[in-house]
Amino acid sequence: RPVNFINGKSGFVTFELVNPPVSHGYVGIWDLDWHWEYRLAPHHPWHHFETTRHRIYVVLEVPEEPWQQTPYNSANTQLPWTDVLDYSCRWAHGATSRDMAAALVTQHVYALGPVIITYDCPGGGSSHYSWGNFDCTAFLDRLRGGIGNGIYVNCSDCATFVSTFANVLGCN
């Protein structure tokens, strides 16, 4: 696709992908390499100048709350987080419906126990991640092997994990 530069900038350019991952019709993550070339005129040879790597997340529908697509700027903390998409798309890989995606996310959250998370019997079932607001950053830290807010969770925590991670896939 021709891209014209003015003062070193092209502005926003749309590319049409051949057989894009979204056409497969199921949840997944694809890492693609784009090889960039240029030529000075139509009959001049092509010259490779860069290879870039792009991660494409395929979800079933536009993400639901708590995720918000607008406003699209850095102040919007409710834009879908790539860290959440990494887990959600991996957990629900191959899902072709919202019910299937939600079931797979639920199974994976359940499978986190008892090593990564476990029910808070010593604390009487207290919430450690979802009380007030969901501390998604702490939960992601826990998933990556960090301390997060600790090993203990309750039913509200688990429901919040499932709904937040399923809703980024378009579940509701």
N, C-alpha and C positions, 0 to 999 in steps of 0.2 A: 504494500500500500504506500503510495507516495505521501511523504510528510514534508511540508514546507516550513522552513525556519525563517523567522524574522528577528534579527538581533539575537540570534542564538536560542530562541524559544519557539516552540511549535504550538503551544496551547493544547487543549484537550483533543485527543485523537482517538477514535473508536476503531478497533480491529475486529473483524469477524473471524472467529476460530473455525477451523475445519474439524468436524467431529468433536465438538467441545464436551468436556465431562458432564455438563448438565444434560446433554442429550441422552445419556445413559439411563436417566430416570430414577436414580437411587442416590441415597446419602453417601458421601465419601469425600476424601481429600486427594487431590492430585497435585503433584509438584511437576511443573513444566519448565523446560529450558527454552528460552527464545534466543535465537542467534540473529543479531542485528547486522545489517549490511547497508552499504550506501553505494551510489554511483553518481557521477557528476552529470551525466546526460543519458538519454535512453539507449544509445548504442555503445556506451562505455562499459567496461567490466565492473562487476560487483566487488566490493572490498569489505571483508569482515572487520567490525570494529568493537564488538562487545557481545558477551553472552550474559543474559540475566535470568535469574531463577524466580519463578512465580508460584505461589501456592493458591490453588483454587479450592474453595469449599463449596460443596453442593449440598443444599438443604432442600426440604420439601416445599416449603412456603416461606413467605416473608416472616422473619422472626417475630414472635409474640412478646407481650409484656413479661418481664420487665424491660426487654430490649426495645429500643426505639431507633428508627432510621433517621429521624429528623429532630433537631437540626443536625446537619452533617458538618460538625466542627469539633475541635478538640475539647471544647467545654462539655460536650454531651457524653457523660460517663455511661449512658445506657446504650450506646452503639454496641453491637455485638463484639465481644472480646475474642480475639484470635485464640487466646489460651483456652477459653471455654469451647470454641469451635473445634480446636484440636481434640479435646476429649470427647465432646458430643459426637462429632463426625466419625471418630474412631469407634466409639461404643456402638453407634447405630449404623455402622457401615453396611451397605446393602439394603437398608430399609427402603421400602417403596410406598409406605403409607405412614400417616401420623401415628396410628395405633401401634404399628410395628416399631417405629422409632422410639415412642414413649416406653414400650415394653422392653426394648433393648437397653435404653438408658436406665430404667428401673432395675433390670437384672445386674447391670454393671455396678450401680451404686450399692445394691445389696451385696455383691461379691467383694466389696471393699472391706467387709467385716470378716473376722474380728481383728485383722492385723492393722489396717489403716484407720478404720473407725470402729467403734463398738458402743453399744447402748450404755448410757450413763446410770448404771445401777448404784454406784457409790454416791453419786450426787443427787439421787432421787429423780433422775430423768430430766435434769436441767438442759436448757438450750445453750449451746456453745457457739453456734454459727448463725442462727436465724433470729435471735431475740432482738427486737427493734428493727434492724435492717440486716439483710443477708451479708455476711462478711465473706464475699466470694474470693477476695484476695487470700484470706487465711485458708479457705478450703482448697484453693489451687496450690498453695504452699504445701498443705498436708498431702495432696495427691502426688506432688513431686518429691515426697520424702522428707519434707520439712516438718516443723513443729505445728504450724498453723495455730489453731486455737485448741490443740490437743486432740487426743484420740476419742474423747467422749462426745456422743451426739444423742439427740432424742428424736421423736417422731417428726416434730416440726422441722428440725434440721434436715432430716432425710427427705421429707416432702419438698422442702425448698431446693435441695440439691437436684432432685428429679425434675421438678417443674422448671427450674431455671435452665438446666442443661437440655431438657427436651424442647422447651419453648424457643431456644435459639435455632432449632431445626425447623421451626414452623408449627410445632405442636401447640395446643392450647388446653 
